[in-house]
């Protein structure tokens, strides 16, 4: 399998409520909105360290047991250098105003939950089935980009994982 390097394509859409397979992934992508622009050097995938408790043996000062109490957050972040009001409403909330000529902020702050799929330059896929998305205006080279941060959340549908990684060669072979 090739490594997960760079970014080639990004999609967003409804929360994914079924277990994702290499076969279903293609169908899911076809139902999502493709991001047309990710500003240079803004793409990131991070996975935080888990939170844990070390149990220390008082007799010798060494750790004798480690208890993982919380998994680390998995995050995809990028900034759209070019975006539409439809993108802004879908990713940030609020609404289109004045016969779609503008955008108006939501009266209450909130998180938008979406499915996010990213394809790396090497062809592999990263899937967040239920991502908590926060989007905001972000400066990018004197432009107001649409900065997007998506954190993989537990999926409420039984049997659906929060995130998946797929070997692109095997996905495209189906």
C-alpha positions as CSV (number, residue, x, y, z in Angstrom):
1,X,0.0,0.0,0.0
2,X,1.2,3.5,-0.8
3,X,1.7,6.0,2.1
4,X,-0.9,8.6,2.9
5,X,0.8,11.7,1.4
6,X,-0.6,15.1,0.5
7,X,-4.1,15.9,-0.7
8,X,-5.7,15.3,-4.1
9,X,-9.5,15.6,-3.5
10,X,-11.9,16.5,-0.6
11,X,-15.6,15.9,-0.4
12,X,-18.3,16.8,2.2
13,X,-21.9,15.6,2.6
14,X,-24.5,14.2,4.9
15,X,-23.3,12.2,8.0
16,X,-22.7,8.6,6.8
17,X,-25.0,6.2,8.6
18,X,-23.8,2.9,7.2
19,X,-20.5,1.0,7.6
20,X,-18.2,2.1,4.8
21,X,-16.6,-0.5,2.5
22,X,-14.3,-0.2,-0.5
23,X,-17.4,-0.7,-2.7
24,X,-19.7,1.7,-0.9
25,X,-17.1,4.4,-0.8
26,X,-17.4,5.2,-4.5
27,X,-21.2,5.6,-4.2
28,X,-20.8,7.8,-1.1
29,X,-18.4,10.1,-2.9
30,X,-20.8,10.4,-5.8
31,X,-23.5,11.8,-3.4
32,X,-21.1,14.3,-1.8
33,X,-20.0,17.8,-2.7
34,X,-16.4,18.1,-4.0
35,X,-14.3,20.9,-2.6
36,X,-12.8,22.7,-5.6
37,X,-10.0,24.6,-3.9
38,X,-7.8,23.9,-0.9
39,X,-5.4,26.8,-0.5
40,X,-1.7,25.8,-0.7
41,X,-0.2,24.4,2.5
42,X,-3.4,24.4,4.6
43,X,-4.3,20.7,4.3
44,X,-3.6,18.8,7.6
45,X,-4.5,15.5,9.1
46,X,-3.7,15.1,12.8
47,X,-4.3,12.5,15.4
48,X,-3.7,13.5,19.0
49,X,-2.1,11.3,21.6
50,X,-4.6,9.5,23.8
51,X,-5.1,10.6,27.4
52,X,-3.8,8.0,29.9
53,X,-3.0,7.4,33.5
54,X,0.3,5.9,34.5
55,X,0.3,3.7,37.7
56,X,3.7,3.9,39.4
57,X,5.2,1.3,41.7
58,X,6.2,3.2,44.8
59,X,8.9,0.6,45.6
60,X,11.0,1.2,42.4
61,X,9.4,4.3,40.7
62,X,8.6,2.4,37.5
63,X,5.3,2.3,35.6
64,X,3.6,-1.0,36.1
65,X,0.3,-0.3,34.3
66,X,-0.9,2.3,31.8
67,X,-4.7,3.0,31.5
68,X,-5.9,4.7,28.3
69,X,-8.8,6.9,29.4
70,X,-9.6,8.7,26.2
71,X,-8.6,8.4,22.6
72,X,-7.0,11.3,20.8
73,X,-9.0,13.5,18.4
74,X,-8.6,12.8,14.7
75,X,-8.7,16.1,12.7
76,X,-8.8,17.1,9.1
77,X,-8.2,20.8,8.4
78,X,-7.9,22.9,5.2
79,X,-8.8,26.4,3.9
80,X,-10.9,26.8,0.8
81,X,-9.3,29.8,-1.0
82,X,-12.3,29.9,-3.3
83,X,-15.7,29.0,-2.0
84,X,-19.4,29.6,-2.7
85,X,-22.2,30.7,-0.4
86,X,-23.5,27.2,-0.6
87,X,-20.2,25.9,0.8
88,X,-20.3,28.5,3.6
89,X,-23.9,27.6,4.6
90,X,-23.1,23.8,4.4
91,X,-19.9,24.0,6.4
92,X,-20.4,27.0,8.7
93,X,-24.2,27.3,9.0
94,X,-26.1,30.5,8.6
95,X,-28.2,31.2,5.5
96,X,-28.0,32.6,2.0
97,X,-29.7,36.0,1.9
98,X,-31.0,38.6,-0.6
99,X,-32.0,36.0,-3.3
100,X,-28.7,34.1,-2.9
101,X,-26.6,37.3,-3.3
102,X,-25.1,37.0,0.1
103,X,-24.7,35.1,3.4
104,X,-26.0,35.8,6.9
105,X,-24.6,34.4,10.1
106,X,-26.6,32.1,12.2
107,X,-28.2,33.6,15.3
108,X,-26.7,30.9,17.5
109,X,-23.2,29.4,17.3
110,X,-23.0,25.8,16.6
111,X,-21.3,22.8,15.1
112,X,-22.3,21.4,11.7
113,X,-22.0,17.6,11.5
114,X,-21.1,16.2,8.1
115,X,-19.4,13.2,6.5
116,X,-15.9,14.1,5.2
117,X,-13.8,12.1,2.7
118,X,-10.3,13.0,1.6
119,X,-8.2,11.3,-1.1
120,X,-4.5,11.7,-0.8
121,X,-2.1,12.4,-3.7
122,X,-1.1,8.8,-3.4
123,X,-4.7,7.6,-4.0
124,X,-5.6,6.5,-0.5
125,X,-8.8,7.6,1.3
126,X,-9.6,9.0,4.7
127,X,-13.3,8.9,5.8
128,X,-14.9,10.7,8.7
129,X,-18.4,9.4,9.0
130,X,-19.7,11.9,11.5
131,X,-17.4,14.9,11.7
132,X,-18.0,17.9,13.9
133,X,-17.2,20.7,11.4
134,X,-16.3,24.3,12.4
135,X,-15.7,26.7,9.6
136,X,-14.8,30.4,9.7
137,X,-13.3,33.2,7.7
138,X,-9.5,32.6,7.6
139,X,-6.9,34.9,6.1
140,X,-4.9,33.2,3.4
141,X,-2.5,35.4,1.4
142,X,-4.6,38.6,1.8
143,X,-7.8,36.6,0.8
144,X,-10.6,35.6,3.2
145,X,-10.6,31.8,2.8
146,X,-13.1,29.5,4.4
147,X,-11.1,27.6,7.1
148,X,-12.5,24.2,7.8
149,X,-11.7,22.0,10.8
150,X,-13.4,18.6,11.0
151,X,-13.0,16.3,14.0
152,X,-14.1,12.7,13.8
153,X,-16.9,12.0,16.2
154,X,-18.5,8.8,17.4
155,X,-21.1,7.7,14.9
156,X,-24.6,7.2,16.4
157,X,-25.5,4.5,13.9
158,X,-24.8,1.0,15.2
159,X,-21.9,-0.7,13.5
160,X,-20.5,2.4,11.9
161,X,-17.0,3.5,12.8
162,X,-16.1,7.1,13.4
163,X,-13.4,7.0,10.7
164,X,-12.0,4.7,8.1
165,X,-8.8,4.5,6.0
166,X,-8.8,2.8,2.6
167,X,-6.1,1.6,0.2
168,X,-6.9,3.5,-2.9
169,X,-5.7,0.8,-5.3
170,X,-8.1,-1.7,-3.8
171,X,-11.0,0.8,-3.8
172,X,-10.4,1.7,-7.5
173,X,-10.1,-2.0,-8.4
174,X,-13.8,-2.6,-7.5
